[in-house]
Amino acid sequence: MALDSTDRLAITELLSLHGHLIDSGELDRLDELFTPDVVYDVTDFGQPPLHGPAAIKDAALALGAGNPVAHVARRVPLGGR
């Protein structure tokens, strides 16, 4: 599946919004990034997947100052890992 420039711009904007909301602590706005059925994969950090924006917010709040300082984004091929 080839992505056109409109798709690439939308992806870039989404990634930028993610960084902005997380960095500024605007966790009540996570529904602007994720659908209600999102599965947020944090298994690389030894944690189970998070289901739904509320679970992502709760996990971020629970980590508090232990939250990572950097953002990790990796390319996942279409169709899964």
The 8 nearest C-alpha neighbors of each residue, nearest first, counted from 0:
[[1, 2, 77, 3, 76, 78, 6, 7],
 [0, 2, 3, 6, 4, 7, 77, 5],
 [3, 1, 6, 7, 0, 4, 5, 8],
 [2, 4, 6, 5, 7, 1, 8, 0],
 [3, 5, 7, 6, 8, 2, 9, 10],
 [6, 4, 8, 7, 3, 9, 2, 10],
 [7, 5, 9, 3, 4, 8, 2, 10],
 [6, 8, 4, 10, 9, 5, 11, 3],
 [9, 7, 11, 5, 10, 6, 4, 12],
 [8, 10, 12, 6, 11, 7, 13, 5],
 [11, 9, 13, 7, 8, 12, 14, 6],
 [12, 10, 8, 14, 13, 9, 15, 7],
 [11, 13, 15, 9, 10, 14, 16, 8],
 [12, 14, 10, 16, 15, 11, 9, 17],
 [15, 13, 17, 11, 16, 12, 10, 18],
 [14, 16, 12, 18, 17, 13, 11, 19],
 [15, 17, 19, 13, 18, 14, 20, 12],
 [18, 16, 14, 20, 15, 19, 21, 13],
 [19, 17, 15, 21, 16, 20, 22, 14],
 [18, 20, 16, 22, 17, 21, 23, 15],
 [21, 19, 25, 23, 17, 22, 18, 24],
 [20, 22, 24, 18, 23, 19, 17, 25],
 [23, 21, 19, 24, 20, 18, 25, 17],
 [22, 24, 20, 21, 25, 19, 18, 26],
 [23, 25, 21, 26, 22, 20, 19, 27],
 [26, 24, 20, 27, 23, 28, 21, 29],
 [25, 27, 28, 24, 29, 56, 20, 21],
 [26, 28, 25, 29, 30, 56, 24, 53],
 [27, 29, 26, 30, 31, 25, 20, 32],
 [30, 28, 31, 32, 26, 27, 52, 33],
 [29, 31, 33, 32, 28, 52, 34, 35],
 [32, 30, 29, 28, 33, 34, 16, 17],
 [33, 31, 30, 29, 17, 13, 34, 16],
 [32, 34, 30, 37, 31, 29, 35, 52],
 [33, 35, 36, 37, 30, 32, 51, 52],
 [34, 36, 51, 37, 52, 33, 30, 50],
 [37, 35, 51, 34, 38, 50, 33, 52],
 [38, 36, 51, 34, 35, 50, 33, 39],
 [37, 39, 50, 49, 40, 48, 51, 36],
 [40, 38, 49, 48, 37, 41, 50, 55],
 [41, 39, 48, 42, 38, 49, 47, 43],
 [40, 42, 43, 44, 48, 46, 39, 47],
 [41, 43, 46, 45, 44, 47, 40, 48],
 [44, 42, 41, 45, 46, 40, 47, 48],
 [45, 43, 42, 41, 46, 47, 40, 48],
 [46, 44, 42, 43, 47, 41, 48, 40],
 [47, 45, 42, 41, 44, 48, 43, 40],
 [46, 48, 42, 41, 49, 45, 40, 44],
 [49, 47, 40, 41, 39, 38, 42, 50],
 [48, 50, 39, 38, 54, 55, 47, 51],
 [51, 49, 38, 37, 54, 39, 48, 36],
 [50, 52, 37, 35, 36, 54, 53, 38],
 [51, 53, 55, 54, 29, 30, 56, 35],
 [54, 52, 56, 55, 51, 57, 50, 29],
 [55, 53, 57, 56, 52, 51, 49, 50],
 [56, 54, 52, 58, 53, 57, 49, 59],
 [55, 57, 53, 59, 54, 58, 26, 60],
 [56, 58, 54, 60, 55, 59, 61, 53],
 [57, 59, 61, 55, 60, 56, 54, 62],
 [60, 58, 56, 62, 61, 57, 55, 63],
 [59, 61, 63, 57, 62, 58, 56, 55],
 [60, 62, 58, 63, 59, 57, 56, 65],
 [63, 61, 65, 59, 60, 66, 64, 58],
 [62, 64, 60, 65, 61, 66, 59, 58],
 [65, 63, 66, 62, 67, 60, 61, 59],
 [66, 64, 62, 63, 67, 61, 68, 59],
 [67, 65, 64, 62, 63, 68, 59, 60],
 [68, 66, 69, 65, 70, 64, 62, 71],
 [67, 69, 66, 70, 65, 22, 64, 71],
 [70, 68, 67, 71, 66, 18, 22, 72],
 [71, 69, 72, 68, 67, 18, 21, 17],
 [72, 70, 69, 73, 67, 68, 74, 18],
 [73, 71, 70, 74, 14, 75, 69, 18],
 [74, 72, 75, 71, 76, 70, 80, 40],
 [73, 75, 76, 72, 80, 77, 71, 79],
 [74, 76, 80, 73, 79, 77, 78, 72],
 [77, 75, 79, 78, 80, 74, 73, 0],
 [78, 76, 79, 75, 80, 0, 74, 1],
 [77, 79, 76, 80, 75, 0, 74, 1],
 [80, 78, 77, 76, 75, 74, 40, 73],
 [79, 75, 76, 78, 77, 74, 73, 40]]
